[in-house]
Amino acid sequence: MKRLRTVRWILAGLSFALAAAYLVAEGRIADVASAAYRVQIIPSMLSVSLGATLFWLVITMVYGRLYCATVCPVGTLLDLLPRVRGMLSRKSPKFRYRKPHKCRYYFLIAYAVSLAAGLAIVPALLEPWNIFGNMLSPGRMSISTALARLGLGATAGIAAGVVSFVALAAAAIMSGREFCNTVCPVGSLLGIVGMTAGYRIELDPDRCVACMKCEEACPAGCIRIAERRVDDSRCVRCMECVARCPEGAIRYQSVRNRAATPMMRHAGGR
C-alpha cells in the first residue's frame, strides 16, 4: 500500500515538469510537453475534443480524484510547498480535520456562470491550469486576455501571477489542499462526481489505535479520527494517510469496512 504514494509522486512530478515545460519552453520541447496540456480537464472541455474530460470523469467515478493527485499542476505545487517549509524548519507539516465549506459550490456556480457569460477574468483566476500558467507564463495565458479587455496591460498580468503564487503558498502552508476543496471549480466538480467512487480510502475501526498520524498527514483535512470517518468528496487520493499509518488501518480499496466489535461500534458512532 505504501508504494501507492511513491507511484503517485512519480506521476505527479512527471506531469508537473511537462506542464512547466509546455508553458515556459518553445519549439520541440513544448511540442513534446503538450501532452500535459491535452490531459487537463478544463482545456479539454473548452476545446473541440472532450476526450480528456470524459476520461477523468469516468476515472473519478471509479477511483476517486486521481486527477487532483497526479495531473493537476497546482495540486502538486500545493503538496510541495508545505514539504519545503518542513525541510527548512526540520518539522513535518501537520494538518487537522476541517469541516467542509458550502462556499465551494458557490465558487463552482460562479465559474460556470462566468464561462456561459464570457467573463474570462473569473475562470482565469480560479481554474488551476490558468493559475499555473499565470505564474509561469502570464503573457500567454487567459489572464492577459481578460485583463486586456479591462484596459490593463501585461504588467498587470505579471502582478496577477505573483499574487496567485503568494496566495497559493500561504494557503498551502497553513491549510494544505484547502484551495482544492473550497475554491477550485475542478476540485468541487470532481468531488461531486467522486462521492460514490468504487475505490476509496477506508479506515478499519478495529485496527485503528487513534495515533492521529493519518489525520495529521492529510492535506485535504478530510479524515476525522474521532468518528473513524473519511470525507470521500474531499479526498484527493494523495495516499499520504495510507503510507503513514503504522497499523495498516487505513487502506485504498473497494471493500467497505465495518466495525466488528461492540466497543468499536460505540466509539465510531459518537
C-alpha positions in Angstrom: 0.0 0.0 0.0 2.8 2.4 0.8 4.0 2.1 -2.8 0.9 3.9 -4.0 2.3 7.1 -2.6 5.5 6.6 -4.4 3.7 5.9 -7.7 1.5 8.9 -7.1 4.5 11.2 -6.6 6.3 9.9 -9.7 3.2 10.6 -11.9 2.6 14.0 -10.3 6.3 15.0 -10.7 6.3 14.0 -14.3 3.1 15.8 -15.1 4.3 18.9 -13.2 7.6 19.0 -15.1 5.8 18.6 -18.5 3.3 21.3 -17.7 6.0 23.7 -16.7 8.0 22.9 -19.9 4.9 23.4 -22.1 4.2 26.8 -20.6 7.8 28.1 -20.5 9.7 26.3 -23.3 9.4 26.9 -27.0 9.9 24.6 -30.1 10.3 20.8 -29.8 10.3 20.7 -26.0 7.0 22.4 -25.8 5.6 20.1 -28.5 6.6 17.0 -26.5 5.4 18.5 -23.3 2.0 19.4 -24.8 0.7 16.1 -23.5 0.4 17.7 -20.1 -1.9 20.3 -21.6 -4.1 17.8 -23.5 -4.9 15.8 -20.4 -6.2 18.8 -18.4 -9.9 18.8 -17.8 -10.8 22.5 -18.5 -8.7 22.9 -21.7 -10.3 19.7 -23.0 -13.7 20.9 -22.0 -13.2 24.2 -23.9 -11.7 22.6 -27.0 -13.4 20.6 -29.8 -12.4 17.3 -28.2 -13.9 16.3 -24.8 -11.9 13.1 -24.6 -9.7 14.1 -21.6 -12.8 15.4 -19.7 -14.8 12.3 -20.2 -11.8 10.1 -19.3 -11.3 11.8 -16.0 -15.0 11.8 -15.1 -15.1 8.1 -15.6 -11.9 7.6 -13.6 -13.2 9.7 -10.8 -16.5 7.7 -10.7 -14.4 4.5 -10.2 -11.2 5.5 -8.4 -11.9 9.0 -7.0 -10.0 12.2 -7.6 -6.8 10.8 -9.1 -6.7 13.8 -11.4 -6.1 16.0 -8.4 -3.4 13.7 -7.1 -1.4 13.2 -10.3 -2.2 15.6 -13.2 -3.2 18.9 -11.7 0.0 21.1 -11.5 -1.5 23.4 -8.9 -2.3 20.4 -6.7 1.3 19.2 -6.9 2.5 22.6 -6.0 0.2 22.7 -3.0 1.7 19.4 -1.9 5.3 20.6 -2.4 5.1 23.9 -0.6 4.4 22.5 2.9 7.2 20.0 2.4 9.6 22.8 1.6 8.6 24.6 4.8 9.0 21.4 6.7 12.6 20.9 5.3 13.5 24.5 6.3 12.1 24.2 9.8 13.0 20.5 10.2 9.5 19.6 11.2 7.0 17.6 9.2 3.8 19.5 8.3 0.8 18.5 10.4 -2.8 19.0 9.4 -6.1 18.6 11.2 -9.7 17.7 10.1 -11.5 20.7 8.7 -15.3 21.0 8.2 -16.3 21.3 4.5 -17.4 24.7 3.3 -20.6 25.3 1.3 -18.9 28.1 -0.5 -17.1 25.6 -2.8 -20.5 25.2 -4.6 -20.8 29.0 -4.9 -17.4 29.2 -6.5 -18.4 26.4 -8.9 -21.6 28.1 -9.8 -19.8 31.5 -10.3 -17.3 29.7 -12.5 -20.0 28.1 -14.7 -22.0 31.3 -15.0 -18.8 33.2 -15.9 -18.0 30.7 -18.7 -21.5 30.9 -20.1 -21.5 34.7 -20.0 -18.0 35.0 -21.5 -16.4 36.7 -18.4 -12.9 35.4 -18.8 -11.5 37.1 -15.8 -13.2 34.7 -13.3 -12.1 31.4 -15.0 -8.6 32.9 -15.4 -8.3 33.4 -11.6 -10.0 30.2 -10.4 -9.2 27.4 -12.8 -5.9 25.6 -11.8 -4.4 25.3 -15.3 -4.8 29.0 -15.8 -3.4 29.8 -12.4 -0.3 27.7 -13.1 0.0 29.5 -16.5 -0.4 32.9 -14.9 2.6 32.1 -12.6 4.9 30.7 -15.2 3.9 32.5 -18.4 1.4 35.3 -17.8 1.8 36.7 -21.3 0.5 33.6 -22.9 -2.4 32.7 -20.6 -6.0 33.8 -20.5 -5.3 36.2 -17.6 -3.6 38.5 -20.1 -6.6 38.4 -22.5 -9.0 39.0 -19.7 -7.0 42.0 -18.3 -6.6 43.4 -21.8 -10.4 43.6 -22.1 -10.4 45.6 -18.9 -7.8 48.0 -20.3 -4.9 46.7 -18.3 -1.5 45.7 -19.7 1.0 42.9 -19.4 2.4 44.3 -16.2 -1.0 43.6 -14.5 -0.8 40.0 -15.8 2.6 39.5 -14.2 1.3 41.0 -11.0 -1.6 38.6 -11.1 0.8 35.7 -11.4 2.8 36.9 -8.5 -0.3 37.4 -6.3 -1.5 33.9 -7.3 1.7 32.3 -6.2 1.9 34.2 -2.9 -1.8 33.4 -2.1 -1.3 29.7 -3.0 1.9 29.4 -1.0 0.2 30.9 2.1 -2.8 28.7 1.7 -0.7 25.6 1.2 1.5 26.2 4.3 -1.5 27.0 6.5 -4.1 24.5 5.3 -2.7 22.1 2.7 -5.2 21.4 -0.1 -7.9 23.6 1.2 -7.8 25.6 -2.1 -8.7 22.4 -4.0 -11.8 21.7 -1.9 -13.0 25.3 -1.4 -12.1 27.5 -4.3 -11.0 25.3 -7.2 -14.0 24.6 -9.6 -12.4 21.4 -10.9 -11.9 20.1 -7.4 -15.5 20.8 -6.5 -16.9 19.2 -9.6 -14.8 16.1 -9.2 -15.7 16.0 -5.5 -19.4 15.7 -6.5 -18.7 13.1 -9.2 -16.5 11.0 -6.9 -18.8 11.0 -3.8 -19.7 7.4 -4.5 -16.5 6.2 -6.1 -15.9 2.5 -6.2 -12.4 2.7 -4.7 -11.9 4.9 -1.7 -9.9 5.5 1.4 -11.3 3.2 4.1 -10.5 3.3 7.8 -10.7 0.0 9.7 -12.0 0.9 13.2 -10.9 -2.4 14.7 -7.3 -1.8 13.7 -7.1 1.9 14.3 -5.3 2.9 17.5 -6.1 6.6 17.2 -2.5 7.6 16.8 -3.7 10.6 14.6 -0.9 10.1 12.1 -3.3 9.8 9.2 -5.3 12.9 10.1 -2.1 14.9 10.6 -0.8 13.7 7.2 -4.0 14.5 5.3 -3.5 17.8 3.3 -7.2 17.8 2.4 -8.2 17.8 6.1 -10.9 15.2 5.3 -10.0 12.5 7.9 -11.9 12.6 11.2 -10.3 10.0 13.6 -12.8 10.8 16.4 -15.5 9.5 14.2 -13.4 7.0 12.2 -14.5 8.7 9.1 -13.1 9.9 5.8 -15.0 12.6 3.8 -14.6 11.0 0.3 -15.8 14.0 -1.6 -12.8 16.0 -0.4 -10.2 13.2 -0.5 -7.6 14.0 -3.3 -6.1 10.5 -3.2 -2.7 11.7 -2.2 -2.1 8.4 -0.3 -0.2 10.1 2.5 -2.5 8.6 5.1 -2.0 5.1 3.7 1.7 5.5 3.8 1.8 7.0 7.3 -0.4 4.5 9.2 1.7 2.2 11.3 -1.1 -0.3 11.8 -2.3 -0.6 8.3 -5.7 0.5 9.5 -6.3 2.9 6.5 -6.3 1.5 3.0 -7.3 2.3 -0.6 -9.8 -0.3 -1.5 -13.3 -1.1 -2.9 -14.5 -3.1 0.2 -16.3 -1.1 2.8 -15.0 -1.6 6.4 -17.4 -2.1 9.3 -16.6 -2.2 13.0 -16.5 -5.8 14.2 -16.6 -5.4 17.9 -19.3 -3.7 20.0 -16.7 -1.4 21.7 -15.5 -0.1 18.3 -19.0 0.4 17.1 -19.8 2.6 20.1 -16.5 4.6 19.6 -17.2 5.1 15.9 -20.8 6.2 16.5 -20.1 9.1 18.8 
